[in-house]
């Protein structure tokens, strides 16, 4: 049997997230059908490399199915959750190559200036 994994994301308020997390812990299937919710650390230090990497690079080095890692990096780039330069640092710090994870149309946005928040 082949393993199928997928990443799901939905924008919610902090209050809605707390409600979802509580409901998940109270669900009958908690711990048997799913492993729960995962909060992705979205911080990237400019010096995150190798074994000393923290935050997102360290998270990406975790034991995840490659498809989930690719979907997460795609989501972060496509929704502009992190600027491309931070995604580059994160993937390098995790031992990955960003240009192999993203389609060309997202890689070309790397040359655009960072989105101001």
N, C-alpha and C positions, 0 to 999 in steps of 0.2 A: 504494500500500500504506500502510495506517495504522500509525503507530508505537504500540506498546503498551508501557507501562512499569509496573512495580510495585515496591513497596518490600516487602522481606521482613525480618522481624526475629525473632530467637530469643534467649532469655536463656541465656547460657553463662558458664562460669567463665573467668577470665583465661587459664588453661592451655588450655582448649578453644578459645578464640578464637585463640591463637597457633598451635595445630595446624591450624585451619581456614584461617588466612591462609597458612601454609606450604604446605598441600596445594593451595590455589588457585594459588599461584605456580608450582607444579610441574605443574599440569594441562596436558594437550595443547592445550586450547582457550584458554589464557591469552592475552589480548590480541587474540583474533580474534572470539570469540563473546560475550565479556563484557568489561567494562572493569575488572573486579576488585571488591574489597570497598572500601567507603567507611566510615571512622569519622567519625561526626557529632560535632562539638564541642558539648558540652552545657552550656557555660558562657555566661552572659548577664550582662553588666555593666549596672547600673542606668542608666548614661548612654549605652548603645549606641543611637545614632541616626545616620541618614544615612551619608555616606561614611566616617565614622570608626568605624562599628560593627565589632565584632570577634566572635569566637566564632560562636554559632548565627545571629544576625542576618546576619552576613557570609556564612555558609554558605548560608542560605536565599536570598540574592540571587544565588547562583551560577547557572550555566546548566543548570538541571534542567527536565525536563518538569513542567508545572504539576501533573499528577496525582501525581507523586512528592512534591512539596512538600506537597500536601494530605494525602497518606497519612502523611507523616512528622509533620506537626503533629498529625494525628488520633491517631497512635500515642503521641506524647509526652503528649498530654492524657488519652487513654483509659487508659493504663497508669500515669498519674500520675508519669511520669519527671521532669517539671518542673512546678512549681506554675503555676497559670494566670497569676499576675501576671508571671512570667518569660516565659511564652509570649507574653503581650501585648507585653512589651518587645521580644522577639525578632522578632515579626511586624511591629510598627511600625518597628523598625530596618531591616527588610528591605523596607519599603514595601508590606506586606501588611496586610489587615484580618482579625483573628482571627475575628470573628463571621461572616465569609463562608466561613471554612475549616472551622468546626466545627458539628456539629448542635446544636440547642437544648439537648438533655439534657446535653451536655458544657459548654456555655456557662453553664448554670445552676449548675454546680458551682463557678463562679468566686467565688460569694459564700461558699462554705464556707471554713473556716480551712485554712491550709497543713498538709499532712501532715508530722508530725515524723519525722525519721530518726535 
